[in-house]
Structures are given as C-alpha cells and as structure tokens.
Amino acid sequence: MRIVMVVAGVVLMALGLIWVLQGINVLPGSFMTGQMQWAVYGAIAFVVGLLLFVRGRRRI
C-alpha cells in the first residue's frame, strides 16, 4: 500500500506541476493554457500528491 501511495503522489505532483505551468501560460499548447483556474487546480493536485508521497514514505 505504501508503494501505491508513493507512486500516486509522484504522478499527482507531476500532473499538478504541468497544470500550474499551463495555467500561468508558461507551457503552451493546450486548452488549459492561460486559464488561471487550472493553475489553482494544479496547485491543489500538487499539494495532495505531496501529502500522499510523504504519507507513503513515512515509517511507522
């Protein structure tokens, strides 16, 4: 289960970063480019991914 959480966290952080970059018009080429709502969604996805990653890496 920990491996799944770590992998899901990394994937969610990567997607969140892409969405942020598209939302703030740094990474062009999508319908999300220049749409601030995608930057917000990306930031939320990144934070959730980070939490999953940290939770999966924590030793009990």
Contacts in CASP RR format, 6 or more apart in sequence:
PFRMAT RR
TARGET T0000
AUTHOR 0000-0000-0000
METHOD contacts of the structure
MODEL  1
MRIVMVVAGVVLMALGLIWVLQGINVLPGSFMTGQMQWAVYGAIAFVVGL
LLFVRGRRRI
2 56 0 8 1.000
2 57 0 8 1.000
5 52 0 8 1.000
5 53 0 8 1.000
5 55 0 8 1.000
5 56 0 8 1.000
6 52 0 8 1.000
6 53 0 8 1.000
6 56 0 8 1.000
6 57 0 8 1.000
8 49 0 8 1.000
8 52 0 8 1.000
9 48 0 8 1.000
9 49 0 8 1.000
9 50 0 8 1.000
9 52 0 8 1.000
9 53 0 8 1.000
10 49 0 8 1.000
10 53 0 8 1.000
12 45 0 8 1.000
12 46 0 8 1.000
12 48 0 8 1.000
12 49 0 8 1.000
12 52 0 8 1.000
13 45 0 8 1.000
13 46 0 8 1.000
13 49 0 8 1.000
13 50 0 8 1.000
13 53 0 8 1.000
15 42 0 8 1.000
15 45 0 8 1.000
16 41 0 8 1.000
16 42 0 8 1.000
16 43 0 8 1.000
16 45 0 8 1.000
16 46 0 8 1.000
17 42 0 8 1.000
17 46 0 8 1.000
18 27 0 8 1.000
19 32 0 8 1.000
19 38 0 8 1.000
19 39 0 8 1.000
19 41 0 8 1.000
19 42 0 8 1.000
19 45 0 8 1.000
20 38 0 8 1.000
20 39 0 8 1.000
20 42 0 8 1.000
20 43 0 8 1.000
20 46 0 8 1.000
21 27 0 8 1.000
22 28 0 8 1.000
22 29 0 8 1.000
22 30 0 8 1.000
22 32 0 8 1.000
22 33 0 8 1.000
22 34 0 8 1.000
22 35 0 8 1.000
22 38 0 8 1.000
22 39 0 8 1.000
23 32 0 8 1.000
23 33 0 8 1.000
23 34 0 8 1.000
23 35 0 8 1.000
23 36 0 8 1.000
23 37 0 8 1.000
23 38 0 8 1.000
23 39 0 8 1.000
24 34 0 8 1.000
24 36 0 8 1.000
24 39 0 8 1.000
25 33 0 8 1.000
25 34 0 8 1.000
27 33 0 8 1.000
32 38 0 8 1.000
END
